[in-house]
Amino acid sequence: MTTKLEFSLDQIDYQILRIMQENARTNNADIARELGMAPSAILERVKKLEQKQVILQYNAKINPDALDQKLLSFIFIKAQDPIGTQKVGILLAKIPEVQEVHDIAGDDGYLIKVRTNDAAGLVDLMRNSLGKIEEIISTRTTIVLETVKEEQKLVIPTED
């Protein structure tokens, strides 16, 4: 059973999150200057946001083409997972090429996002990684031809 976290955020927290989401490398002094606050107050707020698990981690966004991971695919997976377990989801999450695993409603149990070098890499992933998960009944793959928008940014509330 998962515990629901309680988040109590104010407008200053939202402003900090907006700045950090745009560029996580923005330092506390720059955030403080932008918000007209002391750097120590910003540091304290950022630490609290981390402790509350509002800020989960800091990442660098890397161009997949630079690593020759040009093929983006989404795979719908039908699996024999007993209700309430995520055995297949946990196994899928361990596959390096799998970027996202979603337990979804409907006929399919999971939707995963994968990046591979090319079609041959996708076939290899399907045969040698997905094929080894016995509980997978079937898959349905959609290959992305062109990405119009791809980002992880959330809509952060603003003052009304």
Phi and psi in radians as a Rosetta constraint file:
Dihedral C 1 N 2 CA 2 C 2 CIRCULARHARMONIC -1.583 0.35
Dihedral N 2 CA 2 C 2 N 3 CIRCULARHARMONIC 2.588 0.35
Dihedral C 2 N 3 CA 3 C 3 CIRCULARHARMONIC -1.655 0.35
Dihedral N 3 CA 3 C 3 N 4 CIRCULARHARMONIC 2.317 0.35
Dihedral C 3 N 4 CA 4 C 4 CIRCULARHARMONIC -1.405 0.35
Dihedral N 4 CA 4 C 4 N 5 CIRCULARHARMONIC 2.176 0.35
Dihedral C 4 N 5 CA 5 C 5 CIRCULARHARMONIC -1.434 0.35
Dihedral N 5 CA 5 C 5 N 6 CIRCULARHARMONIC 2.503 0.35
Dihedral C 5 N 6 CA 6 C 6 CIRCULARHARMONIC -1.748 0.35
Dihedral N 6 CA 6 C 6 N 7 CIRCULARHARMONIC 2.231 0.35
Dihedral C 6 N 7 CA 7 C 7 CIRCULARHARMONIC -2.039 0.35
Dihedral N 7 CA 7 C 7 N 8 CIRCULARHARMONIC 2.188 0.35
Dihedral C 7 N 8 CA 8 C 8 CIRCULARHARMONIC -2.108 0.35
Dihedral N 8 CA 8 C 8 N 9 CIRCULARHARMONIC 1.717 0.35
Dihedral C 8 N 9 CA 9 C 9 CIRCULARHARMONIC -2.009 0.35
Dihedral N 9 CA 9 C 9 N 10 CIRCULARHARMONIC 2.508 0.35
Dihedral C 9 N 10 CA 10 C 10 CIRCULARHARMONIC -1.933 0.35
Dihedral N 10 CA 10 C 10 N 11 CIRCULARHARMONIC -3.113 0.35
Dihedral C 10 N 11 CA 11 C 11 CIRCULARHARMONIC -1.097 0.35
Dihedral N 11 CA 11 C 11 N 12 CIRCULARHARMONIC -0.577 0.35
Dihedral C 11 N 12 CA 12 C 12 CIRCULARHARMONIC -1.166 0.35
Dihedral N 12 CA 12 C 12 N 13 CIRCULARHARMONIC -0.740 0.35
Dihedral C 12 N 13 CA 13 C 13 CIRCULARHARMONIC -1.008 0.35
Dihedral N 13 CA 13 C 13 N 14 CIRCULARHARMONIC -0.791 0.35
Dihedral C 13 N 14 CA 14 C 14 CIRCULARHARMONIC -1.057 0.35
Dihedral N 14 CA 14 C 14 N 15 CIRCULARHARMONIC -0.713 0.35
Dihedral C 14 N 15 CA 15 C 15 CIRCULARHARMONIC -1.128 0.35
Dihedral N 15 CA 15 C 15 N 16 CIRCULARHARMONIC -0.750 0.35
Dihedral C 15 N 16 CA 16 C 16 CIRCULARHARMONIC -1.072 0.35
Dihedral N 16 CA 16 C 16 N 17 CIRCULARHARMONIC -0.798 0.35
Dihedral C 16 N 17 CA 17 C 17 CIRCULARHARMONIC -1.085 0.35
Dihedral N 17 CA 17 C 17 N 18 CIRCULARHARMONIC -0.701 0.35
Dihedral C 17 N 18 CA 18 C 18 CIRCULARHARMONIC -1.074 0.35
Dihedral N 18 CA 18 C 18 N 19 CIRCULARHARMONIC -0.804 0.35
Dihedral C 18 N 19 CA 19 C 19 CIRCULARHARMONIC -1.122 0.35
Dihedral N 19 CA 19 C 19 N 20 CIRCULARHARMONIC -0.812 0.35
Dihedral C 19 N 20 CA 20 C 20 CIRCULARHARMONIC -1.222 0.35
Dihedral N 20 CA 20 C 20 N 21 CIRCULARHARMONIC -0.568 0.35
Dihedral C 20 N 21 CA 21 C 21 CIRCULARHARMONIC -1.182 0.35
Dihedral N 21 CA 21 C 21 N 22 CIRCULARHARMONIC -0.608 0.35
Dihedral C 21 N 22 CA 22 C 22 CIRCULARHARMONIC -1.210 0.35
Dihedral N 22 CA 22 C 22 N 23 CIRCULARHARMONIC -0.702 0.35
Dihedral C 22 N 23 CA 23 C 23 CIRCULARHARMONIC -2.694 0.35
Dihedral N 23 CA 23 C 23 N 24 CIRCULARHARMONIC 1.758 0.35
Dihedral C 23 N 24 CA 24 C 24 CIRCULARHARMONIC -1.130 0.35
Dihedral N 24 CA 24 C 24 N 25 CIRCULARHARMONIC -0.260 0.35
Dihedral C 24 N 25 CA 25 C 25 CIRCULARHARMONIC -1.481 0.35
Dihedral N 25 CA 25 C 25 N 26 CIRCULARHARMONIC -0.038 0.35
Dihedral C 25 N 26 CA 26 C 26 CIRCULARHARMONIC -1.093 0.35
Dihedral N 26 CA 26 C 26 N 27 CIRCULARHARMONIC 2.201 0.35
Dihedral C 26 N 27 CA 27 C 27 CIRCULARHARMONIC -1.444 0.35
Dihedral N 27 CA 27 C 27 N 28 CIRCULARHARMONIC 2.862 0.35
Dihedral C 27 N 28 CA 28 C 28 CIRCULARHARMONIC -1.021 0.35
Dihedral N 28 CA 28 C 28 N 29 CIRCULARHARMONIC -0.654 0.35
Dihedral C 28 N 29 CA 29 C 29 CIRCULARHARMONIC -1.103 0.35
Dihedral N 29 CA 29 C 29 N 30 CIRCULARHARMONIC -0.730 0.35
Dihedral C 29 N 30 CA 30 C 30 CIRCULARHARMONIC -1.180 0.35
Dihedral N 30 CA 30 C 30 N 31 CIRCULARHARMONIC -0.708 0.35
Dihedral C 30 N 31 CA 31 C 31 CIRCULARHARMONIC -1.107 0.35
Dihedral N 31 CA 31 C 31 N 32 CIRCULARHARMONIC -0.776 0.35
Dihedral C 31 N 32 CA 32 C 32 CIRCULARHARMONIC -1.034 0.35
Dihedral N 32 CA 32 C 32 N 33 CIRCULARHARMONIC -0.779 0.35
Dihedral C 32 N 33 CA 33 C 33 CIRCULARHARMONIC -1.081 0.35
Dihedral N 33 CA 33 C 33 N 34 CIRCULARHARMONIC -0.771 0.35
Dihedral C 33 N 34 CA 34 C 34 CIRCULARHARMONIC -1.143 0.35
Dihedral N 34 CA 34 C 34 N 35 CIRCULARHARMONIC -0.596 0.35
Dihedral C 34 N 35 CA 35 C 35 CIRCULARHARMONIC -1.705 0.35
Dihedral N 35 CA 35 C 35 N 36 CIRCULARHARMONIC -0.033 0.35
Dihedral C 35 N 36 CA 36 C 36 CIRCULARHARMONIC 1.180 0.35
Dihedral N 36 CA 36 C 36 N 37 CIRCULARHARMONIC 0.704 0.35
Dihedral C 36 N 37 CA 37 C 37 CIRCULARHARMONIC -2.221 0.35
Dihedral N 37 CA 37 C 37 N 38 CIRCULARHARMONIC 2.996 0.35
Dihedral C 37 N 38 CA 38 C 38 CIRCULARHARMONIC -1.385 0.35
Dihedral N 38 CA 38 C 38 N 39 CIRCULARHARMONIC 2.460 0.35
Dihedral C 38 N 39 CA 39 C 39 CIRCULARHARMONIC -0.971 0.35
Dihedral N 39 CA 39 C 39 N 40 CIRCULARHARMONIC -0.605 0.35
Dihedral C 39 N 40 CA 40 C 40 CIRCULARHARMONIC -1.144 0.35
Dihedral N 40 CA 40 C 40 N 41 CIRCULARHARMONIC -0.605 0.35
Dihedral C 40 N 41 CA 41 C 41 CIRCULARHARMONIC -1.193 0.35
Dihedral N 41 CA 41 C 41 N 42 CIRCULARHARMONIC -0.670 0.35
Dihedral C 41 N 42 CA 42 C 42 CIRCULARHARMONIC -1.154 0.35
Dihedral N 42 CA 42 C 42 N 43 CIRCULARHARMONIC -0.802 0.35
Dihedral C 42 N 43 CA 43 C 43 CIRCULARHARMONIC -0.980 0.35
Dihedral N 43 CA 43 C 43 N 44 CIRCULARHARMONIC -0.788 0.35
Dihedral C 43 N 44 CA 44 C 44 CIRCULARHARMONIC -1.089 0.35
Dihedral N 44 CA 44 C 44 N 45 CIRCULARHARMONIC -0.747 0.35
Dihedral C 44 N 45 CA 45 C 45 CIRCULARHARMONIC -1.165 0.35
Dihedral N 45 CA 45 C 45 N 46 CIRCULARHARMONIC -0.731 0.35
Dihedral C 45 N 46 CA 46 C 46 CIRCULARHARMONIC -1.100 0.35
Dihedral N 46 CA 46 C 46 N 47 CIRCULARHARMONIC -0.746 0.35
Dihedral C 46 N 47 CA 47 C 47 CIRCULARHARMONIC -1.057 0.35
Dihedral N 47 CA 47 C 47 N 48 CIRCULARHARMONIC -0.713 0.35
Dihedral C 47 N 48 CA 48 C 48 CIRCULARHARMONIC -1.159 0.35
Dihedral N 48 CA 48 C 48 N 49 CIRCULARHARMONIC -0.674 0.35
Dihedral C 48 N 49 CA 49 C 49 CIRCULARHARMONIC -1.109 0.35
Dihedral N 49 CA 49 C 49 N 50 CIRCULARHARMONIC -0.631 0.35
Dihedral C 49 N 50 CA 50 C 50 CIRCULARHARMONIC -1.207 0.35
Dihedral N 50 CA 50 C 50 N 51 CIRCULARHARMONIC -0.773 0.35
Dihedral C 50 N 51 CA 51 C 51 CIRCULARHARMONIC -1.114 0.35
Dihedral N 51 CA 51 C 51 N 52 CIRCULARHARMONIC -0.645 0.35
Dihedral C 51 N 52 CA 52 C 52 CIRCULARHARMONIC -1.333 0.35
Dihedral N 52 CA 52 C 52 N 53 CIRCULARHARMONIC -0.070 0.35
Dihedral C 52 N 53 CA 53 C 53 CIRCULARHARMONIC 1.112 0.35
Dihedral N 53 CA 53 C 53 N 54 CIRCULARHARMONIC 0.571 0.35
Dihedral C 53 N 54 CA 54 C 54 CIRCULARHARMONIC -1.410 0.35
Dihedral N 54 CA 54 C 54 N 55 CIRCULARHARMONIC -0.835 0.35
Dihedral C 54 N 55 CA 55 C 55 CIRCULARHARMONIC -1.620 0.35
Dihedral N 55 CA 55 C 55 N 56 CIRCULARHARMONIC 2.037 0.35
Dihedral C 55 N 56 CA 56 C 56 CIRCULARHARMONIC -1.632 0.35
Dihedral N 56 CA 56 C 56 N 57 CIRCULARHARMONIC -0.649 0.35
Dihedral C 56 N 57 CA 57 C 57 CIRCULARHARMONIC -2.954 0.35
Dihedral N 57 CA 57 C 57 N 58 CIRCULARHARMONIC 2.980 0.35
Dihedral C 57 N 58 CA 58 C 58 CIRCULARHARMONIC -2.056 0.35
Dihedral N 58 CA 58 C 58 N 59 CIRCULARHARMONIC 2.312 0.35
Dihedral C 58 N 59 CA 59 C 59 CIRCULARHARMONIC -2.269 0.35
Dihedral N 59 CA 59 C 59 N 60 CIRCULARHARMONIC 2.755 0.35
Dihedral C 59 N 60 CA 60 C 60 CIRCULARHARMONIC -1.819 0.35
Dihedral N 60 CA 60 C 60 N 61 CIRCULARHARMONIC 2.318 0.35
Dihedral C 60 N 61 CA 61 C 61 CIRCULARHARMONIC -1.540 0.35
Dihedral N 61 CA 61 C 61 N 62 CIRCULARHARMONIC 2.043 0.35
Dihedral C 61 N 62 CA 62 C 62 CIRCULARHARMONIC -1.857 0.35
Dihedral N 62 CA 62 C 62 N 63 CIRCULARHARMONIC 2.395 0.35
Dihedral C 62 N 63 CA 63 C 63 CIRCULARHARMONIC -1.202 0.35
Dihedral N 63 CA 63 C 63 N 64 CIRCULARHARMONIC 2.041 0.35
Dihedral C 63 N 64 CA 64 C 64 CIRCULARHARMONIC -1.056 0.35
Dihedral N 64 CA 64 C 64 N 65 CIRCULARHARMONIC -0.532 0.35
Dihedral C 64 N 65 CA 65 C 65 CIRCULARHARMONIC -1.103 0.35
Dihedral N 65 CA 65 C 65 N 66 CIRCULARHARMONIC -0.561 0.35
Dihedral C 65 N 66 CA 66 C 66 CIRCULARHARMONIC -1.131 0.35
Dihedral N 66 CA 66 C 66 N 67 CIRCULARHARMONIC -0.417 0.35
Dihedral C 66 N 67 CA 67 C 67 CIRCULARHARMONIC -1.865 0.35
Dihedral N 67 CA 67 C 67 N 68 CIRCULARHARMONIC 0.262 0.35
Dihedral C 67 N 68 CA 68 C 68 CIRCULARHARMONIC 0.994 0.35
Dihedral N 68 CA 68 C 68 N 69 CIRCULARHARMONIC 0.628 0.35
Dihedral C 68 N 69 CA 69 C 69 CIRCULARHARMONIC -1.889 0.35
Dihedral N 69 CA 69 C 69 N 70 CIRCULARHARMONIC 1.232 0.35
Dihedral C 69 N 70 CA 70 C 70 CIRCULARHARMONIC -1.518 0.35
Dihedral N 70 CA 70 C 70 N 71 CIRCULARHARMONIC -0.299 0.35
Dihedral C 70 N 71 CA 71 C 71 CIRCULARHARMONIC -1.731 0.35
Dihedral N 71 CA 71 C 71 N 72 CIRCULARHARMONIC 2.032 0.35
Dihedral C 71 N 72 CA 72 C 72 CIRCULARHARMONIC -1.848 0.35
Dihedral N 72 CA 72 C 72 N 73 CIRCULARHARMONIC 2.275 0.35
Dihedral C 72 N 73 CA 73 C 73 CIRCULARHARMONIC -2.409 0.35
Dihedral N 73 CA 73 C 73 N 74 CIRCULARHARMONIC 2.673 0.35
Dihedral C 73 N 74 CA 74 C 74 CIRCULARHARMONIC -2.052 0.35
Dihedral N 74 CA 74 C 74 N 75 CIRCULARHARMONIC 2.324 0.35
Dihedral C 74 N 75 CA 75 C 75 CIRCULARHARMONIC -2.172 0.35
Dihedral N 75 CA 75 C 75 N 76 CIRCULARHARMONIC 2.128 0.35
Dihedral C 75 N 76 CA 76 C 76 CIRCULARHARMONIC -1.516 0.35
Dihedral N 76 CA 76 C 76 N 77 CIRCULARHARMONIC 2.318 0.35
Dihedral C 76 N 77 CA 77 C 77 CIRCULARHARMONIC -2.187 0.35
Dihedral N 77 CA 77 C 77 N 78 CIRCULARHARMONIC 2.193 0.35
Dihedral C 77 N 78 CA 78 C 78 CIRCULARHARMONIC -1.713 0.35
Dihedral N 78 CA 78 C 78 N 79 CIRCULARHARMONIC 2.232 0.35
Dihedral C 78 N 79 CA 79 C 79 CIRCULARHARMONIC -2.380 0.35
Dihedral N 79 CA 79 C 79 N 80 CIRCULARHARMONIC 2.781 0.35
Dihedral C 79 N 80 CA 80 C 80 CIRCULARHARMONIC -1.670 0.35
Dihedral N 80 CA 80 C 80 N 81 CIRCULARHARMONIC 1.070 0.35
Dihedral C 80 N 81 CA 81 C 81 CIRCULARHARMONIC -1.531 0.35
Dihedral N 81 CA 81 C 81 N 82 CIRCULARHARMONIC 2.239 0.35
Dihedral C 81 N 82 CA 82 C 82 CIRCULARHARMONIC -1.051 0.35
Dihedral N 82 CA 82 C 82 N 83 CIRCULARHARMONIC 2.520 0.35
Dihedral C 82 N 83 CA 83 C 83 CIRCULARHARMONIC -0.989 0.35
Dihedral N 83 CA 83 C 83 N 84 CIRCULARHARMONIC 2.316 0.35
Dihedral C 83 N 84 CA 84 C 84 CIRCULARHARMONIC 1.588 0.35
Dihedral N 84 CA 84 C 84 N 85 CIRCULARHARMONIC -0.120 0.35
Dihedral C 84 N 85 CA 85 C 85 CIRCULARHARMONIC -1.890 0.35
Dihedral N 85 CA 85 C 85 N 86 CIRCULARHARMONIC 2.816 0.35
Dihedral C 85 N 86 CA 86 C 86 CIRCULARHARMONIC -2.283 0.35
Dihedral N 86 CA 86 C 86 N 87 CIRCULARHARMONIC 0.659 0.35
Dihedral C 86 N 87 CA 87 C 87 CIRCULARHARMONIC -0.952 0.35
Dihedral N 87 CA 87 C 87 N 88 CIRCULARHARMONIC -0.873 0.35
Dihedral C 87 N 88 CA 88 C 88 CIRCULARHARMONIC -1.121 0.35
Dihedral N 88 CA 88 C 88 N 89 CIRCULARHARMONIC -0.749 0.35
Dihedral C 88 N 89 CA 89 C 89 CIRCULARHARMONIC -1.012 0.35
Dihedral N 89 CA 89 C 89 N 90 CIRCULARHARMONIC -0.725 0.35
Dihedral C 89 N 90 CA 90 C 90 CIRCULARHARMONIC -1.153 0.35
Dihedral N 90 CA 90 C 90 N 91 CIRCULARHARMONIC -0.710 0.35
Dihedral C 90 N 91 CA 91 C 91 CIRCULARHARMONIC -1.162 0.35
Dihedral N 91 CA 91 C 91 N 92 CIRCULARHARMONIC -0.702 0.35
Dihedral C 91 N 92 CA 92 C 92 CIRCULARHARMONIC -1.094 0.35
Dihedral N 92 CA 92 C 92 N 93 CIRCULARHARMONIC -0.697 0.35
Dihedral C 92 N 93 CA 93 C 93 CIRCULARHARMONIC -1.121 0.35
Dihedral N 93 CA 93 C 93 N 94 CIRCULARHARMONIC -0.368 0.35
Dihedral C 93 N 94 CA 94 C 94 CIRCULARHARMONIC -1.431 0.35
Dihedral N 94 CA 94 C 94 N 95 CIRCULARHARMONIC -0.191 0.35
Dihedral C 94 N 95 CA 95 C 95 CIRCULARHARMONIC -1.396 0.35
Dihedral N 95 CA 95 C 95 N 96 CIRCULARHARMONIC 2.112 0.35
Dihedral C 95 N 96 CA 96 C 96 CIRCULARHARMONIC -0.985 0.35
Dihedral N 96 CA 96 C 96 N 97 CIRCULARHARMONIC -0.647 0.35
Dihedral C 96 N 97 CA 97 C 97 CIRCULARHARMONIC -1.277 0.35
Dihedral N 97 CA 97 C 97 N 98 CIRCULARHARMONIC -0.273 0.35
Dihedral C 97 N 98 CA 98 C 98 CIRCULARHARMONIC -1.412 0.35
Dihedral N 98 CA 98 C 98 N 99 CIRCULARHARMONIC 2.049 0.35
Dihedral C 98 N 99 CA 99 C 99 CIRCULARHARMONIC -1.599 0.35
Dihedral N 99 CA 99 C 99 N 100 CIRCULARHARMONIC -0.545 0.35
Dihedral C 99 N 100 CA 100 C 100 CIRCULARHARMONIC -2.496 0.35
Dihedral N 100 CA 100 C 100 N 101 CIRCULARHARMONIC 2.524 0.35
Dihedral C 100 N 101 CA 101 C 101 CIRCULARHARMONIC -2.289 0.35
Dihedral N 101 CA 101 C 101 N 102 CIRCULARHARMONIC 2.152 0.35
Dihedral C 101 N 102 CA 102 C 102 CIRCULARHARMONIC -2.153 0.35
Dihedral N 102 CA 102 C 102 N 103 CIRCULARHARMONIC 2.210 0.35
Dihedral C 102 N 103 CA 103 C 103 CIRCULARHARMONIC -1.454 0.35
Dihedral N 103 CA 103 C 103 N 104 CIRCULARHARMONIC 1.986 0.35
Dihedral C 103 N 104 CA 104 C 104 CIRCULARHARMONIC -2.050 0.35
Dihedral N 104 CA 104 C 104 N 105 CIRCULARHARMONIC 2.800 0.35
Dihedral C 104 N 105 CA 105 C 105 CIRCULARHARMONIC -1.439 0.35
Dihedral N 105 CA 105 C 105 N 106 CIRCULARHARMONIC 2.727 0.35
Dihedral C 105 N 106 CA 106 C 106 CIRCULARHARMONIC 1.925 0.35
Dihedral N 106 CA 106 C 106 N 107 CIRCULARHARMONIC -2.911 0.35
Dihedral C 106 N 107 CA 107 C 107 CIRCULARHARMONIC -1.118 0.35
Dihedral N 107 CA 107 C 107 N 108 CIRCULARHARMONIC -0.639 0.35
Dihedral C 107 N 108 CA 108 C 108 CIRCULARHARMONIC -1.538 0.35
Dihedral N 108 CA 108 C 108 N 109 CIRCULARHARMONIC 2.549 0.35
Dihedral C 108 N 109 CA 109 C 109 CIRCULARHARMONIC -1.559 0.35
Dihedral N 109 CA 109 C 109 N 110 CIRCULARHARMONIC -0.520 0.35
Dihedral C 109 N 110 CA 110 C 110 CIRCULARHARMONIC -2.414 0.35
Dihedral N 110 CA 110 C 110 N 111 CIRCULARHARMONIC 2.650 0.35
Dihedral C 110 N 111 CA 111 C 111 CIRCULARHARMONIC -2.219 0.35
Dihedral N 111 CA 111 C 111 N 112 CIRCULARHARMONIC 2.184 0.35
Dihedral C 111 N 112 CA 112 C 112 CIRCULARHARMONIC -2.103 0.35
Dihedral N 112 CA 112 C 112 N 113 CIRCULARHARMONIC 2.645 0.35
Dihedral C 112 N 113 CA 113 C 113 CIRCULARHARMONIC -1.945 0.35
Dihedral N 113 CA 113 C 113 N 114 CIRCULARHARMONIC 2.208 0.35
Dihedral C 113 N 114 CA 114 C 114 CIRCULARHARMONIC -2.270 0.35
Dihedral N 114 CA 114 C 114 N 115 CIRCULARHARMONIC 2.616 0.35
Dihedral C 114 N 115 CA 115 C 115 CIRCULARHARMONIC -2.164 0.35
Dihedral N 115 CA 115 C 115 N 116 CIRCULARHARMONIC 2.289 0.35
Dihedral C 115 N 116 CA 116 C 116 CIRCULARHARMONIC -2.363 0.35
Dihedral N 116 CA 116 C 116 N 117 CIRCULARHARMONIC 2.965 0.35
Dihedral C 116 N 117 CA 117 C 117 CIRCULARHARMONIC -1.157 0.35
Dihedral N 117 CA 117 C 117 N 118 CIRCULARHARMONIC -0.748 0.35
Dihedral C 117 N 118 CA 118 C 118 CIRCULARHARMONIC -2.847 0.35
Dihedral N 118 CA 118 C 118 N 119 CIRCULARHARMONIC -3.010 0.35
Dihedral C 118 N 119 CA 119 C 119 CIRCULARHARMONIC -1.067 0.35
Dihedral N 119 CA 119 C 119 N 120 CIRCULARHARMONIC -0.658 0.35
Dihedral C 119 N 120 CA 120 C 120 CIRCULARHARMONIC -1.099 0.35
Dihedral N 120 CA 120 C 120 N 121 CIRCULARHARMONIC -0.670 0.35
Dihedral C 120 N 121 CA 121 C 121 CIRCULARHARMONIC -1.143 0.35
Dihedral N 121 CA 121 C 121 N 122 CIRCULARHARMONIC -0.635 0.35
Dihedral C 121 N 122 CA 122 C 122 CIRCULARHARMONIC -1.167 0.35
Dihedral N 122 CA 122 C 122 N 123 CIRCULARHARMONIC -0.768 0.35
Dihedral C 122 N 123 CA 123 C 123 CIRCULARHARMONIC -1.055 0.35
Dihedral N 123 CA 123 C 123 N 124 CIRCULARHARMONIC -0.764 0.35
Dihedral C 123 N 124 CA 124 C 124 CIRCULARHARMONIC -1.058 0.35
Dihedral N 124 CA 124 C 124 N 125 CIRCULARHARMONIC -0.769 0.35
Dihedral C 124 N 125 CA 125 C 125 CIRCULARHARMONIC -1.054 0.35
Dihedral N 125 CA 125 C 125 N 126 CIRCULARHARMONIC -0.781 0.35
Dihedral C 125 N 126 CA 126 C 126 CIRCULARHARMONIC -1.111 0.35
Dihedral N 126 CA 126 C 126 N 127 CIRCULARHARMONIC -0.789 0.35
Dihedral C 126 N 127 CA 127 C 127 CIRCULARHARMONIC -1.290 0.35
Dihedral N 127 CA 127 C 127 N 128 CIRCULARHARMONIC -0.837 0.35
Dihedral C 127 N 128 CA 128 C 128 CIRCULARHARMONIC -1.652 0.35
Dihedral N 128 CA 128 C 128 N 129 CIRCULARHARMONIC -0.267 0.35
Dihedral C 128 N 129 CA 129 C 129 CIRCULARHARMONIC -1.954 0.35
Dihedral N 129 CA 129 C 129 N 130 CIRCULARHARMONIC -1.057 0.35
Dihedral C 129 N 130 CA 130 C 130 CIRCULARHARMONIC -1.151 0.35
Dihedral N 130 CA 130 C 130 N 131 CIRCULARHARMONIC -0.652 0.35
Dihedral C 130 N 131 CA 131 C 131 CIRCULARHARMONIC -1.088 0.35
Dihedral N 131 CA 131 C 131 N 132 CIRCULARHARMONIC -0.353 0.35
Dihedral C 131 N 132 CA 132 C 132 CIRCULARHARMONIC -1.549 0.35
Dihedral N 132 CA 132 C 132 N 133 CIRCULARHARMONIC -0.106 0.35
Dihedral C 132 N 133 CA 133 C 133 CIRCULARHARMONIC -1.602 0.35
Dihedral N 133 CA 133 C 133 N 134 CIRCULARHARMONIC 1.790 0.35
Dihedral C 133 N 134 CA 134 C 134 CIRCULARHARMONIC -1.037 0.35
Dihedral N 134 CA 134 C 134 N 135 CIRCULARHARMONIC -0.531 0.35
Dihedral C 134 N 135 CA 135 C 135 CIRCULARHARMONIC -1.318 0.35
Dihedral N 135 CA 135 C 135 N 136 CIRCULARHARMONIC -0.155 0.35
Dihedral C 135 N 136 CA 136 C 136 CIRCULARHARMONIC -1.335 0.35
Dihedral N 136 CA 136 C 136 N 137 CIRCULARHARMONIC 2.148 0.35
Dihedral C 136 N 137 CA 137 C 137 CIRCULARHARMONIC -1.565 0.35
Dihedral N 137 CA 137 C 137 N 138 CIRCULARHARMONIC -0.792 0.35
Dihedral C 137 N 138 CA 138 C 138 CIRCULARHARMONIC -2.755 0.35
Dihedral N 138 CA 138 C 138 N 139 CIRCULARHARMONIC 2.845 0.35
Dihedral C 138 N 139 CA 139 C 139 CIRCULARHARMONIC -2.338 0.35
Dihedral N 139 CA 139 C 139 N 140 CIRCULARHARMONIC 2.720 0.35
Dihedral C 139 N 140 CA 140 C 140 CIRCULARHARMONIC -2.411 0.35
Dihedral N 140 CA 140 C 140 N 141 CIRCULARHARMONIC 2.058 0.35
Dihedral C 140 N 141 CA 141 C 141 CIRCULARHARMONIC -1.886 0.35
Dihedral N 141 CA 141 C 141 N 142 CIRCULARHARMONIC 2.380 0.35
Dihedral C 141 N 142 CA 142 C 142 CIRCULARHARMONIC -2.082 0.35
Dihedral N 142 CA 142 C 142 N 143 CIRCULARHARMONIC 2.137 0.35
Dihedral C 142 N 143 CA 143 C 143 CIRCULARHARMONIC -1.674 0.35
Dihedral N 143 CA 143 C 143 N 144 CIRCULARHARMONIC 2.303 0.35
Dihedral C 143 N 144 CA 144 C 144 CIRCULARHARMONIC -1.414 0.35
Dihedral N 144 CA 144 C 144 N 145 CIRCULARHARMONIC 2.204 0.35
Dihedral C 144 N 145 CA 145 C 145 CIRCULARHARMONIC -1.465 0.35
Dihedral N 145 CA 145 C 145 N 146 CIRCULARHARMONIC -0.697 0.35
Dihedral C 145 N 146 CA 146 C 146 CIRCULARHARMONIC -2.719 0.35
Dihedral N 146 CA 146 C 146 N 147 CIRCULARHARMONIC 2.425 0.35
Dihedral C 146 N 147 CA 147 C 147 CIRCULARHARMONIC -1.716 0.35
Dihedral N 147 CA 147 C 147 N 148 CIRCULARHARMONIC 2.161 0.35
Dihedral C 147 N 148 CA 148 C 148 CIRCULARHARMONIC -1.554 0.35
Dihedral N 148 CA 148 C 148 N 149 CIRCULARHARMONIC -0.702 0.35
Dihedral C 148 N 149 CA 149 C 149 CIRCULARHARMONIC -2.627 0.35
Dihedral N 149 CA 149 C 149 N 150 CIRCULARHARMONIC 2.346 0.35
Dihedral C 149 N 150 CA 150 C 150 CIRCULARHARMONIC -2.614 0.35
Dihedral N 150 CA 150 C 150 N 151 CIRCULARHARMONIC 1.948 0.35
Dihedral C 150 N 151 CA 151 C 151 CIRCULARHARMONIC -2.738 0.35
Dihedral N 151 CA 151 C 151 N 152 CIRCULARHARMONIC 2.831 0.35
Dihedral C 151 N 152 CA 152 C 152 CIRCULARHARMONIC -1.856 0.35
Dihedral N 152 CA 152 C 152 N 153 CIRCULARHARMONIC 0.110 0.35
Dihedral C 152 N 153 CA 153 C 153 CIRCULARHARMONIC -1.178 0.35
Dihedral N 153 CA 153 C 153 N 154 CIRCULARHARMONIC 2.417 0.35
Dihedral C 153 N 154 CA 154 C 154 CIRCULARHARMONIC -1.736 0.35
Dihedral N 154 CA 154 C 154 N 155 CIRCULARHARMONIC 2.710 0.35
Dihedral C 154 N 155 CA 155 C 155 CIRCULARHARMONIC -1.392 0.35
Dihedral N 155 CA 155 C 155 N 156 CIRCULARHARMONIC 2.051 0.35
Dihedral C 155 N 156 CA 156 C 156 CIRCULARHARMONIC -1.745 0.35
Dihedral N 156 CA 156 C 156 N 157 CIRCULARHARMONIC 2.238 0.35
Dihedral C 156 N 157 CA 157 C 157 CIRCULARHARMONIC -0.984 0.35
Dihedral N 157 CA 157 C 157 N 158 CIRCULARHARMONIC 2.570 0.35
Dihedral C 157 N 158 CA 158 C 158 CIRCULARHARMONIC -2.044 0.35
Dihedral N 158 CA 158 C 158 N 159 CIRCULARHARMONIC 2.886 0.35
Dihedral C 158 N 159 CA 159 C 159 CIRCULARHARMONIC -1.151 0.35
Dihedral N 159 CA 159 C 159 N 160 CIRCULARHARMONIC 2.452 0.35
